[in-house]
């Protein structure tokens, strides 16, 4: 129950994953149109069940909003400065994903680590630079060179491959 005089809790954040699920389901339905029904039957059944469950969730949330037990606002679970920090960190992660195929794993990871630590308040330069350099080097050496994992390669990975003959080259 809600306390006397307080605003109803926001429930908009409960729709983030369902909206993404509906988008993914629609994308799946669109991309399998040309396949034989046997190949797409399971996905269509599961997608249809997912759409029904999302519709039930939306109905339940709308019912709560209509009764005044909730409002359609969105919260990230903290006060305003904490929410701004979370949004900034999400922006850094999106930037990392955009930069990854352009500059390769090592450089993108180094920049993402530096930016994330800076946003979280780290100002000790040896720590900022140390973690931002050592971690991508360990990732490069273990995952790309030793294990041969197919991460996006960039200028650093190509330079190391040319210099030392290490790691896969596209």
N, C-alpha and C positions, 0 to 999 in steps of 0.2 A: 504493500500500500504506500501511497505517497503521503509525505508529511504535509500538514496544514500550511498553506502559504508558500509552498515551494513550487517551482516550475516542474512540469512533467519531464521525465528524462528523455533525451533525444534517442531516436532509434534509426536514424538514417544510415548510420554506419553498418547496421545489420543487413543492408541491401547491397553493399559493395561486392562481396563474393557472389551472391546470387545474380547480380547484373553481369558480372564477368562470366559466370556459368552459362547464362542465357546467350551471351555473345558467342561463346565458344560453341555452344550447341547449334546456334544458327549457322555459324561458320562450317561446322561439320555437315549439317544438313545440306548446305549449299555445295560443298565440295564433293559429296558422294552421289549427287544426282545421276550421274552417268553410269554408276556401277550397277551390277546386277543386284537384285533384291537380296540374294543370299549373302552377299558381301557386306551389305549395309544394315541388315535386319537387327542385329544386336545393338548397334549404335543408335539406330532409330528408336528402338524400344527404350533403351536407357535414357536417351535424350528426351523422349516424350515423358517418361516418369520424372526426370529432372525438371522439366517445364511445369508439370503439375505441382510438384513440391514447391517450386518457386512461387507459383500462383497462390498456393495456400499460405505461404509465408507473407506475401504481399497483402493478401486478404486479412490475415491476422494482425499485421502491423497497422493496416488502414482502420481496422475495427478498434484497435487500442487508441489510435490518434483521434478517431471520431468520438470516442467515449471520454477523451481528455486525459487518458492514462499515460499518454506519450505524445511527443511532438516529433516532427519530421526533420529536426536538426541533425547535424553530424558532429560528433566529438571524437577525438583521438585518445580520449581517456585521461587527459591531464589539463593543467591550467594553460592559459594562453601562451606563456613562454615555452613550456614543454611541447605544446602542440606545434608551435613554429619551428622548434628544433627538429621534431619528427618530420615535418614537411620538408625542411631543408635537407635532412638526411635522405629522404625519399628522392629528392631532386638530384642529389649526388649519385644515388644508385641508378637512376634513369640516365644520368650523364655517363656513368660508367658503361651501361649497356649500349648506349649510342656510340661511345668512343671505342669500345672493344673491337669491332671489326675494322675500324679505321686505323688505329695505332697499335693494335696487338695487345695480348694479355698482359705482358710485363709493364708496359708504360701505363696502360689504363688502370691496372691494379695499383701501381705506385701513386698515381694522381688521386685515385679514389680513396686510398688509405690516408694520404696526407690531408685531403679536404675533410674527410670524416673526423679525423682526430682534431683538426683545427676547429671544426664546428663544435665538437664536444669539449673544447676548452683547453686542449693541450697546447702549451706554448714553449715547451722545452725543445729547442732546435735539434739537439742530438737525438732525442726520442723521435721527433717527427721525421727527420731524415733517415735515421736508423731503421725504423719499422717500415717506412715507405720504400726503402731500398732493399733491405734484407728479405722481407717477405716475398716480393716479386722474384728475387733471385732464387729463393728456395722453391717457389712454384715453378719457375722456369727449369731449374736443374732436376727436380724430382718428377714433376708431372709431364713436362714437355720433352726433356732430354732422355731421362731414364725410362719412364713409362710410355713415352710416345703418344700421350693424350693429344687429341686433335683440338687444341685451343686455337683461337685466332692468332696468327703470327703477324708481327709488325716489324718495324725497323730494328728494334733491339734483337729479336729472335733471329732475323735474317743476318744481322751483323755478327752475332755470336756463331751462327752456323758457318758463315764465311771465314771468320777468324779462326775458329777452333775445329771446324768440321763436325760440330755437335748439333744434335736435334734435327727434327724433320724440317724440310723446306717444302713449301706448297708443292 
